[in-house]
Amino acid sequence: MRTRAAVLRDYNTPWSVEEIELDPPKRGEVLVKMVASGMCHSDEHAYDGHIAGLVPPPPMIGGHEGAGIVQEVGEGVDWLEPGDHVVFGFIPACGRCPSCADGHSNLCDLLATFTEGTQALDATHRHHTLDGKDLGLMCLIGTFAEHTVVNEASCIKVDKDWPLDKGCLLGCGVVTGWGSAVYTAEVEPGDYVAVVGCGGIGSNAIQGAKMAGARVIAAIDPVEFKREKAMEFGATHTFASMEEAQAALGDVTWDRGYDKVIMTMGTGDGDSLGEGFNLGGKRAKIVVTNLHSTTEGSISVPAIMLTMMEKQLRGSLFGSANIRKDIPRLFELYLAGQLNLDDLVTKTYTLDEINDGYEAMRNGENIRGVIVYD
């Protein structure tokens, strides 16, 4: 069949919205008509080449935060049928590898297939340009398309009356940010928490910290609009920079430093991580959720503090969460009014407006842009 998709033809060139050829699903796969897709910063990293080697090279279809309606199922898929509504988890969960069996499905062995962007089971492609070239998929799903074929391991079935234009956000940013606070940082009641970067992921780290009972939540971001939104999501203090936050440690934390520092900047770098590390107090957990460039060879962290203050440096992929447990659970929290997804969506776009949406993100105008399909 033919459908339309946003294709990255080369690094740092606009997304090309064009017709593509899409093969039917094979064993273990499903064809999904997209309803909505979040526009996450990680696709910007794919666009500018900062994570080259982790995702397929151009030409590729972007998008990894989406939801849609099943149109067709391949051989062996017996728990989904046409008409079912699904949210994609950007990290598939096979349920059988050592990481999945150990309760860490966010590190599923299927991650190894991300670099090529092929179908997980047979390492072949279902998406092609009209002149026959294979197209890789961002995170094996490619949600910047009107239709896509994905492995069943990426699908989470949800109730048909749940709004997919909000549910799409649960495929990456919401669970990643929320889990960074609740699971990786292990925020506890009374904790002092700093969140560095208050976009789509940081806003949800703030919500997670609030839900976990943090006493203080400091939102650090140079963009005034994002600092204002952070207060709506639960921040108690805001700062325009880590330097400004450092100067206020006496007033905010009685010079003890933050118990948890969660790094959710658009693009991480070693020097910034060093600044974030210094915001932490004794036994602080510094959580690195934002992506750093694959070409970065070192980070600036005062190692003596790992010993003398027992600080901990922790990585967080998908918020250390589980797609099968946490996507439905957070969706239910939203429906119960305990999690704010509505205000995360600053503006909606059509697929043809994708470049406008990413320009708005670069300008700090969006918490999250969402593509809504017809």
N, C-alpha and C positions, 0 to 999 in steps of 0.2 A: 504494500500500500504506500501511498504518498502522504506525507504530512509536512508540517513546517517546524523549523527549529532554529535556535540562535547558535551559530557555529563560530568558534574562534578559529579564524583562518591563519593568523600569525600573532605572535606576542605584540602587545601594545597597539593593536589595530581594533577598530570597532567590531562589535559582535555583528555578524552577517546573518540576517533573518532570511532564510531561504527554504525552498522545498527540498526535502530529502526522501530517499527510498528507505522504507522500514520493512524488514522481514518479519514474518509471523513468529510467535514464541515457540521455542523448542522445549525439550524436556526440562522441567523445573522452572519454567519462565512464565511470565504473564505480560499481556499487552494491556496498557493502562492509558486511558484518555485523561490528560491532565486537567485539573480544575484550577489549581493555584500553585505558585512557586515563589518562595521567598528569595530575595536577592542578597545572598550572604557575602561577606567580605572575602571568604575563602575563594570564591570564583574570581574576585579581583586579583588575588594572588596567582591564580592560574593565568589570568589575562596578562599580568605583567611579568610572569616568569619567575617570581620569587620562590615558588615551590616546584620548579621544574625538577623532574625526577620522581616526584611523589604522585603526580597526576599525568595522564597521557599528554603527549605533545600535540600541537595543532597538526591537522584539523581535528577539533573535538567539539562535542556538544556540552555546554556548561549546565550548571544547575544541579543542586543536590539536596534541596530543601523543598519537598513538594508533596502533593496529595492529589488523588484522582479516583477514577472509577474503572474497575476492571472491565475490559471488553472481551478478552479471550484468555484462556489458560492453556498451557502446554501439557504435554504428557507427564503424568505423575503428580500433578498439582491437584490434590483432592480436598483442600480446605478452603480454597477460594473458587468463586464462580462469577460469571459475568453479572455485573450489577453491584458487586460488592464495592464498598468504599475503603480505600487504603491510604494510610500515611506512610511515606517512605522513611526509613531510618538510613541516614547517610552512611552508616557503617552496617553492613549486613551481619546477621547473626545466624550462622549455620546450625548452631546447637550441638555440634559434634566434636569440634576441635578442642584441644586442651584448654584454651582460654575460655571458650564458652562453657565447657564442663566445669571449670573452676569458678564460674560466676562472673567472669570478666569478658562478656561478649563484646564490649567496646574495643577489644583487642583481637577480635575474631581473625583466624588465619586467612579468611578471604580478603583481608586488607592487602595481602601480597599482590592481588590482581589489580589494585588501583593504578599502578604505574602504566599499564597498557590500556585500561578502560574497556576491556573486552567483557563478554559474558563470563560469569564466574566458573561455570562447569566445564566449558569446552574451549575457552580462550579464543572464541571467534566473535565476529561482529554481526549485529543485526541492523545497524544504522549505516547508511551509505550516502555519499553525494550522488547527484543525478548522473554524474559521469563515471560512477562506479568506484570511487575511493572510499575506503573504510573510515568511519568516524569513531573516535574514542568517546567514552562517556565519563564525565566528571563523577567520581565516586560510584561508578558502575550504574548510574541511574539516568543522568541527563534530563533534568526536569525543565530545562529551557526548551521544551518541545511540546507541541500540541498532543502528541502521542509518543509513548516510549515503551520499550520492552526491557524488563528487568528480571533478575532472579527473584524467586519467591522469598529468599532469605532477607531481602530488603523491605518486605511488605509487612505492615501492621494493619490488620483489619479493625475498622472502627464502625460504630453505629451509623446508619444511613442518615439519621437526623442531626448528626454533629456537623458543624460548619467547617468545611474543608479549607475555606479561605483563611481561617485562623489556624486550623489544625496543621496546615503545611509548615508553620513555624516550629512545630514540635520535632520536625525531622532533623534539625540541627541546633539553631541558635538558642531556643528556649531551654531545651534539656541540657545543652552544653553549659550555658551560664548557670542555670539553677543547680545542676549537679556539681559544678565547680565549687559552689559554696557548700552545698549540703553533703556531698559525698567526698570530694577530694580534699577540700579545706576542713571538713568536719566542723563547721560552725556550730557552736553551742550557745544556749541562752546566756546572755550577759557578755558575749564576746565583742571585741572591738575589731571591726572589719574595714579594710580599705579595698575598693574596687578601682583599678586603674584602666580607664577606657570605658565609656558608657554608651556604646552603640548597642547593636542587637544582642550581643552576648553579655556585655557588662550590665545592661539593664536587667537581665534575668538573673545574673549573679546577685544583684541587689535584691531582687524579689526572693531568691532562695535564702539569702542571709537574713532577711526580715522574717521569713516564714520559720527559720530555725531559731529565732529569738535573739538575734544580735542586739546588743545595747547601743552601739554606735555603728553606723554605716557611712563611711566617707567615700563620696563619688569624686573621682579625679579625672577631669577631661578639659582640654583647652577650649572646647566649643560651648558657649553659654547655653544654647538651646538644649544640648544634651545634659548639661548640669541641671537645668530647670526640669527636664523630664525625669531625671534621676530622683528628684525629690518626690515626684508623683509615684514612683515605683517603690519608695521606701527609704531613700537616703536621708540621713540626719544632718550631714554636713557636706559641703561641696568645695572643691579646690580646683583651680585652673591648671595646676602643675604639681608634680611630686615635690618639687622644691618648696612650693607654698604649703603643701601638706606637712612636709618635714618641719617647717618653721612653726607650725601650729601643734606639734606633738605635745607640748606642755599643756596647752589649754584643753586639748581633746582627749588625750590619753594619760595625763599626769606624768608625761615623759617616759611612760612604760613602753610605748610603741604599740603597734597593732598586733592583735593575736593572729589575724589572718590577713594576708595581702594577696589579692587575686588579680593577676595580670590578664587583661582582656582588651588590650590596645589593638588597633587595626593591624599593625605590623610590629612584632617585637624586635628588639635588638639588645645586644649585650649590655650596653651602657644603661639603658632604661631598666633592664632587669636588675642591675646593680642598685639603682635608685630605689626600686621597689623593695629589694631585699633589705635595704637600710631602714625602711619604714617599719619593719617588723621588730617586735620586742623579743624578750626571752622566750624560747620554745615556740616562736612564731612559725606558722606554715606559710610559705610563699608558693603560690600555685601558678604555674605557667600554662595558661589555656590558649593564649594567642599564638599564632604561628610565627616562627622566625624564618628568615630566608635559608634555603638549603645550602647556600654558599657561605653562611656564617660559620667560622671555625672555632670561635670561643666566646665566652660570656664573662662579664666583669662582676664577679661575686667575691666578696672578701671571705675567703675560705676559713679564716681563723674563727669567724663568727659561727660557723657550723659546729665547731667544737665548744668554744667558750660560752656561747649563748644557746647551744642546742637548737639552732634554727634548722628548719627542714625545707628543702627545695623539692617541690612535687610537680610532676607533669600531669596534665589532665586532658584526655582525649574523649570527646563527647561527654564531658563532665563525669567520667568514670561511671556512666549510667548504663542501663540495659534497655534496649529499644522495646522489648516485649513487655517489660514491666512498667517502664517510666513514661513512654509515650501515652498509653491509655490512662495512666494515673494522673499525669499532668493535665490531660484533656478533661478528665473528670473534675480536677481542681478548678479549671477554668469555668466549666459549666456550673460549678457550685459557687462561683463568685470569689474564689480564694486566690486565683492567679489571673493577672491582668494580661490578656493577649491583645485586646482591642486597641489599647494605646501604643502598642509596639508598632502597629502599622501606620506609618506616617502618610503614605500615599500608595495607591494602586496604579498599575500600569498595564498596558497591553503588551504582548510579545514584541510588537513593532517598536515600542517605546523603551526597550531594554537599555539602550545606550543613554537615554535621558535619565533613567533610574540610577544607573551607576555614576553618572556625572553628579547627580544630587548627593549620592553617598560620599563621593570624593570631596564635595563641598561642605560636608557636615550637616546636610539639610534633612537627612532621614535617620530615624532609628532603624526602621526596616521598610524597604520598598517591597511590594508584592505584585507579581504578575498574575493577573486573573484572566483565564482563558474563557472563550465563549462556550 
